[in-house]
């Protein structure tokens, strides 16, 4: 099973961007998506952005992942 995580773009340089995922920053490739801007939300898998998503979808996905993680530890 594959899992893609949403993150907010904090900077863009060429075909790379830095994203923030709940306070953790990671550099990712944006070669597969067009016109990425600071403030966009990206869906990231294995260090590569695979889609630009809206903020609500990112928030909902992160909340669901947080809930699932909590259930793992119960």
N, CA, C and O atoms as a GROMACS GRO file, in nm:
protein
  296
    1UNK      N    1   0.084  -0.118   0.000
    1UNK     CA    2   0.000   0.000   0.000
    1UNK      C    3   0.089   0.124   0.000
    1UNK      O    4   0.188   0.130   0.073
    2UNK      N    5   0.053   0.220  -0.080
    2UNK     CA    6   0.127   0.346  -0.086
    2UNK      C    7   0.050   0.453  -0.011
    2UNK      O    8  -0.072   0.448   0.000
    3UNK      N    9   0.124   0.550   0.041
    3UNK     CA   10   0.063   0.658   0.117
    3UNK      C   11   0.124   0.790   0.074
    3UNK      O   12   0.246   0.804   0.071
    4UNK      N   13   0.041   0.886   0.041
    4UNK     CA   14   0.086   1.021   0.007
    4UNK      C   15   0.042   1.114   0.119
    4UNK      O   16  -0.068   1.103   0.172
    5UNK      N   17   0.130   1.206   0.156
    5UNK     CA   18   0.109   1.296   0.268
    5UNK      C   19   0.097   1.439   0.215
    5UNK      O   20   0.176   1.479   0.129
    6UNK      N   21   0.001   1.518   0.264
    6UNK     CA   22  -0.009   1.657   0.222
    6UNK      C   23   0.085   1.748   0.301
    6UNK      O   24   0.110   1.725   0.419
    7UNK      N   25   0.137   1.849   0.234
    7UNK     CA   26   0.221   1.949   0.299
    7UNK      C   27   0.207   2.083   0.232
    7UNK      O   28   0.174   2.091   0.113
    8UNK      N   29   0.232   2.190   0.308
    8UNK     CA   30   0.222   2.326   0.256
    8UNK      C   31   0.358   2.373   0.205
    8UNK      O   32   0.459   2.356   0.273
    9UNK      N   33   0.359   2.430   0.087
    9UNK     CA   34   0.483   2.479   0.026
    9UNK      C   35   0.528   2.607   0.097
    9UNK      O   36   0.452   2.703   0.110
   10UNK      N   37   0.655   2.605   0.144
   10UNK     CA   38   0.710   2.724   0.210
   10UNK      C   39   0.814   2.794   0.123
   10UNK      O   40   0.840   2.913   0.143
   11UNK      N   41   0.873   2.723   0.027
   11UNK     CA   42   0.964   2.787  -0.069
   11UNK      C   43   0.976   2.700  -0.193
   11UNK      O   44   0.956   2.579  -0.188
   12UNK      N   45   1.009   2.766  -0.305
   12UNK     CA   46   1.025   2.697  -0.433
   12UNK      C   47   1.155   2.744  -0.496
   12UNK      O   48   1.185   2.864  -0.497
   13UNK      N   49   1.232   2.647  -0.550
   13UNK     CA   50   1.356   2.680  -0.620
   13UNK      C   51   1.376   2.578  -0.732
   13UNK      O   52   1.410   2.462  -0.706
   14UNK      N   53   1.354   2.622  -0.855
   14UNK     CA   54   1.367   2.531  -0.968
   14UNK      C   55   1.265   2.420  -0.961
   14UNK      O   56   1.145   2.444  -0.949
   15UNK      N   57   1.314   2.295  -0.967
   15UNK     CA   58   1.222   2.181  -0.961
   15UNK      C   59   1.216   2.120  -0.821
   15UNK      O   60   1.181   2.003  -0.805
   16UNK      N   61   1.250   2.200  -0.720
   16UNK     CA   62   1.245   2.156  -0.579
   16UNK      C   63   1.161   2.255  -0.498
   16UNK      O   64   1.153   2.373  -0.531
   17UNK      N   65   1.098   2.204  -0.394
   17UNK     CA   66   1.023   2.289  -0.302
   17UNK      C   67   1.046   2.238  -0.161
   17UNK      O   68   1.075   2.120  -0.140
   18UNK      N   69   1.032   2.327  -0.065
   18UNK     CA   70   1.031   2.287   0.075
   18UNK      C   71   0.887   2.291   0.119
   18UNK      O   72   0.815   2.389   0.097
   19UNK      N   73   0.843   2.181   0.183
   19UNK     CA   74   0.707   2.175   0.234
   19UNK      C   75   0.709   2.158   0.385
   19UNK      O   76   0.804   2.105   0.442
   20UNK      N   77   0.603   2.203   0.447
   20UNK     CA   78   0.584   2.189   0.591
   20UNK      C   79   0.471   2.089   0.614
   20UNK      O   80   0.359   2.106   0.566
   21UNK      N   81   0.504   1.984   0.689
   21UNK     CA   82   0.405   1.883   0.726
   21UNK      C   83   0.397   1.883   0.878
   21UNK      O   84   0.482   1.824   0.944
   22UNK      N   85   0.296   1.948   0.931
   22UNK     CA   86   0.276   1.960   1.077
   22UNK      C   87   0.404   2.001   1.150
   22UNK      O   88   0.438   1.943   1.253
   23UNK      N   89   0.473   2.100   1.097
   23UNK     CA   90   0.593   2.153   1.162
   23UNK      C   91   0.723   2.090   1.119
   23UNK      O   92   0.830   2.138   1.157
   24UNK      N   93   0.718   1.985   1.041
   24UNK     CA   94   0.839   1.922   0.989
   24UNK      C   95   0.858   1.967   0.846
   24UNK      O   96   0.766   1.957   0.765
   25UNK      N   97   0.978   2.016   0.815
   25UNK     CA   98   1.005   2.065   0.679
   25UNK      C   99   1.089   1.965   0.603
   25UNK      O  100   1.186   1.909   0.655
   26UNK      N  101   1.051   1.944   0.477
   26UNK     CA  102   1.121   1.850   0.390
   26UNK      C  103   1.132   1.910   0.251
   26UNK      O  104   1.042   1.980   0.204
   27UNK      N  105   1.244   1.882   0.185
   27UNK     CA  106   1.261   1.922   0.046
   27UNK      C  107   1.206   1.810  -0.042
   27UNK      O  108   1.235   1.693  -0.018
   28UNK      N  109   1.128   1.847  -0.143
   28UNK     CA  110   1.067   1.749  -0.232
   28UNK      C  111   1.084   1.792  -0.377
   28UNK      O  112   1.106   1.910  -0.406
   29UNK      N  113   1.075   1.697  -0.467
   29UNK     CA  114   1.076   1.727  -0.610
   29UNK      C  115   0.937   1.772  -0.652
   29UNK      O  116   0.836   1.715  -0.611
   30UNK      N  117   0.934   1.876  -0.736
   30UNK     CA  118   0.806   1.923  -0.792
   30UNK      C  119   0.806   1.908  -0.944
   30UNK      O  120   0.728   1.972  -1.014
   31UNK      N  121   0.894   1.821  -0.992
   31UNK     CA  122   0.907   1.802  -1.137
   31UNK      C  123   0.781   1.745  -1.201
   31UNK      O  124   0.760   1.763  -1.321
   32UNK      N  125   0.697   1.678  -1.124
   32UNK     CA  126   0.577   1.614  -1.180
   32UNK      C  127   0.452   1.702  -1.178
   32UNK      O  128   0.349   1.663  -1.233
   33UNK      N  129   0.460   1.819  -1.116
   33UNK     CA  130   0.344   1.909  -1.109
   33UNK      C  131   0.378   2.045  -1.167
   33UNK      O  132   0.494   2.088  -1.162
   34UNK      N  133   0.279   2.112  -1.220
   34UNK     CA  134   0.298   2.243  -1.284
   34UNK      C  135   0.266   2.358  -1.191
   34UNK      O  136   0.175   2.349  -1.108
   35UNK      N  137   0.340   2.466  -1.205
   35UNK     CA  138   0.312   2.595  -1.140
   35UNK      C  139   0.289   2.585  -0.990
   35UNK      O  140   0.182   2.619  -0.941
   36UNK      N  141   0.388   2.539  -0.919
   36UNK     CA  142   0.380   2.532  -0.773
   36UNK      C  143   0.420   2.666  -0.715
   36UNK      O  144   0.520   2.725  -0.755
   37UNK      N  145   0.340   2.715  -0.620
   37UNK     CA  146   0.366   2.844  -0.556
   37UNK      C  147   0.370   2.828  -0.405
   37UNK      O  148   0.310   2.735  -0.350
   38UNK      N  149   0.440   2.919  -0.339
   38UNK     CA  150   0.440   2.922  -0.193
   38UNK      C  151   0.296   2.935  -0.147
   38UNK      O  152   0.220   3.016  -0.199
   39UNK      N  153   0.258   2.854  -0.048
   39UNK     CA  154   0.122   2.854   0.003
   39UNK      C  155   0.036   2.743  -0.055
   39UNK      O  156  -0.069   2.710   0.001
   40UNK      N  157   0.079   2.684  -0.168
   40UNK     CA  158   0.007   2.569  -0.223
   40UNK      C  159   0.020   2.450  -0.130
   40UNK      O  160   0.111   2.443  -0.048
   41UNK      N  161  -0.072   2.357  -0.143
   41UNK     CA  162  -0.065   2.230  -0.070
   41UNK      C  163  -0.039   2.120  -0.172
   41UNK      O  164  -0.107   2.109  -0.274
   42UNK      N  165   0.062   2.038  -0.142
   42UNK     CA  166   0.100   1.930  -0.231
   42UNK      C  167   0.074   1.796  -0.166
   42UNK      O  168   0.086   1.781  -0.044
   43UNK      N  169   0.039   1.699  -0.247
   43UNK     CA  170   0.032   1.561  -0.203
   43UNK      C  171   0.165   1.498  -0.243
   43UNK      O  172   0.201   1.497  -0.360
   44UNK      N  173   0.239   1.445  -0.144
   44UNK     CA  174   0.376   1.399  -0.166
   44UNK      C  175   0.388   1.251  -0.135
   44UNK      O  176   0.340   1.203  -0.032
   45UNK      N  177   0.452   1.180  -0.227
   45UNK     CA  178   0.481   1.037  -0.208
   45UNK      C  179   0.628   1.013  -0.244
   45UNK      O  180   0.672   1.050  -0.353
   46UNK      N  181   0.701   0.951  -0.153
   46UNK     CA  182   0.841   0.914  -0.177
   46UNK      C  183   0.926   1.032  -0.222
   46UNK      O  184   1.013   1.018  -0.308
   47UNK      N  185   0.901   1.148  -0.163
   47UNK     CA  186   0.982   1.266  -0.193
   47UNK      C  187   0.945   1.340  -0.320
   47UNK      O  188   1.015   1.433  -0.360
   48UNK      N  189   0.836   1.299  -0.385
   48UNK     CA  190   0.791   1.364  -0.508
   48UNK      C  191   0.648   1.414  -0.493
   48UNK      O  192   0.560   1.339  -0.452
   49UNK      N  193   0.627   1.540  -0.527
   49UNK     CA  194   0.491   1.594  -0.529
   49UNK      C  195   0.417   1.530  -0.646
   49UNK      O  196   0.468   1.527  -0.759
   50UNK      N  197   0.298   1.478  -0.619
   50UNK     CA  198   0.222   1.412  -0.726
   50UNK      C  199   0.094   1.488  -0.761
   50UNK      O  200   0.030   1.458  -0.862
   51UNK      N  201   0.056   1.586  -0.678
   51UNK     CA  202  -0.064   1.664  -0.707
   51UNK      C  203  -0.067   1.789  -0.620
   51UNK      O  204  -0.014   1.790  -0.509
   52UNK      N  205  -0.130   1.893  -0.672
   52UNK     CA  206  -0.162   2.011  -0.593
   52UNK      C  207  -0.306   1.991  -0.544
   52UNK      O  208  -0.395   1.959  -0.623
   53UNK      N  209  -0.327   2.009  -0.414
   53UNK     CA  210  -0.460   1.990  -0.357
   53UNK      C  211  -0.503   2.117  -0.284
   53UNK      O  212  -0.419   2.204  -0.256
   54UNK      N  213  -0.631   2.129  -0.254
   54UNK     CA  214  -0.676   2.248  -0.182
   54UNK      C  215  -0.651   2.231  -0.032
   54UNK      O  216  -0.630   2.121   0.018
   55UNK      N  217  -0.653   2.343   0.038
   55UNK     CA  218  -0.620   2.344   0.181
   55UNK      C  219  -0.712   2.254   0.262
   55UNK      O  220  -0.665   2.183   0.350
   56UNK      N  221  -0.841   2.255   0.234
   56UNK     CA  222  -0.935   2.174   0.312
   56UNK      C  223  -0.906   2.025   0.296
   56UNK      O  224  -0.913   1.950   0.394
   57UNK      N  225  -0.874   1.983   0.175
   57UNK     CA  226  -0.839   1.843   0.153
   57UNK      C  227  -0.714   1.806   0.232
   57UNK      O  228  -0.705   1.697   0.288
   58UNK      N  229  -0.616   1.897   0.236
   58UNK     CA  230  -0.493   1.872   0.313
   58UNK      C  231  -0.524   1.860   0.462
   58UNK      O  232  -0.476   1.768   0.528
   59UNK      N  233  -0.604   1.952   0.514
   59UNK     CA  234  -0.640   1.950   0.657
   59UNK      C  235  -0.716   1.822   0.691
   59UNK      O  236  -0.687   1.757   0.791
   60UNK      N  237  -0.813   1.786   0.607
   60UNK     CA  238  -0.893   1.666   0.632
   60UNK      C  239  -0.805   1.539   0.628
   60UNK      O  240  -0.822   1.450   0.711
   61UNK      N  241  -0.714   1.533   0.533
   61UNK     CA  242  -0.626   1.417   0.521
   61UNK      C  243  -0.533   1.405   0.641
   61UNK      O  244  -0.514   1.296   0.694
   62UNK      N  245  -0.474   1.517   0.683
   62UNK     CA  246  -0.385   1.514   0.799
   62UNK      C  247  -0.460   1.472   0.926
   62UNK      O  248  -0.407   1.398   1.008
   63UNK      N  249  -0.583   1.519   0.941
   63UNK     CA  250  -0.664   1.481   1.056
   63UNK      C  251  -0.693   1.331   1.055
   63UNK      O  252  -0.684   1.265   1.158
   64UNK      N  253  -0.728   1.279   0.940
   64UNK     CA  254  -0.755   1.136   0.928
   64UNK      C  255  -0.629   1.054   0.960
   64UNK      O  256  -0.637   0.954   1.031
   65UNK      N  257  -0.514   1.097   0.909
   65UNK     CA  258  -0.388   1.026   0.938
   65UNK      C  259  -0.356   1.032   1.087
   65UNK      O  260  -0.308   0.934   1.144
   66UNK      N  261  -0.383   1.144   1.148
   66UNK     CA  262  -0.360   1.158   1.294
   66UNK      C  263  -0.450   1.062   1.370
   66UNK      O  264  -0.405   0.997   1.465
   67UNK      N  265  -0.575   1.051   1.331
   67UNK     CA  266  -0.668   0.958   1.396
   67UNK      C  267  -0.624   0.814   1.378
   67UNK      O  268  -0.629   0.734   1.471
   68UNK      N  269  -0.580   0.780   1.257
   68UNK     CA  270  -0.533   0.644   1.230
   68UNK      C  271  -0.409   0.611   1.315
   68UNK      O  272  -0.396   0.501   1.367
   69UNK      N  273  -0.319   0.706   1.327
   69UNK     CA  274  -0.198   0.684   1.407
   69UNK      C  275  -0.234   0.661   1.552
   69UNK      O  276  -0.172   0.579   1.620
   70UNK      N  277  -0.333   0.732   1.602
   70UNK     CA  278  -0.378   0.713   1.739
   70UNK      C  279  -0.436   0.575   1.761
   70UNK      O  280  -0.419   0.516   1.868
   71UNK      N  281  -0.505   0.523   1.660
   71UNK     CA  282  -0.565   0.389   1.671
   71UNK      C  283  -0.458   0.280   1.669
   71UNK      O  284  -0.480   0.173   1.725
   72UNK      N  285  -0.346   0.305   1.607
   72UNK     CA  286  -0.238   0.206   1.603
   72UNK      C  287  -0.182   0.183   1.741
   72UNK      O  288  -0.148   0.070   1.776
   73UNK      N  289  -0.174   0.290   1.820
   73UNK     CA  290  -0.114   0.282   1.953
   73UNK      C  291  -0.212   0.237   2.061
   73UNK      O  292  -0.172   0.210   2.175
   74UNK      N  293  -0.340   0.228   2.028
   74UNK     CA  294  -0.441   0.186   2.127
   74UNK      C  295  -0.442   0.037   2.148
   74UNK      O  296  -0.520  -0.014   2.228
   0.00000   0.00000   0.00000
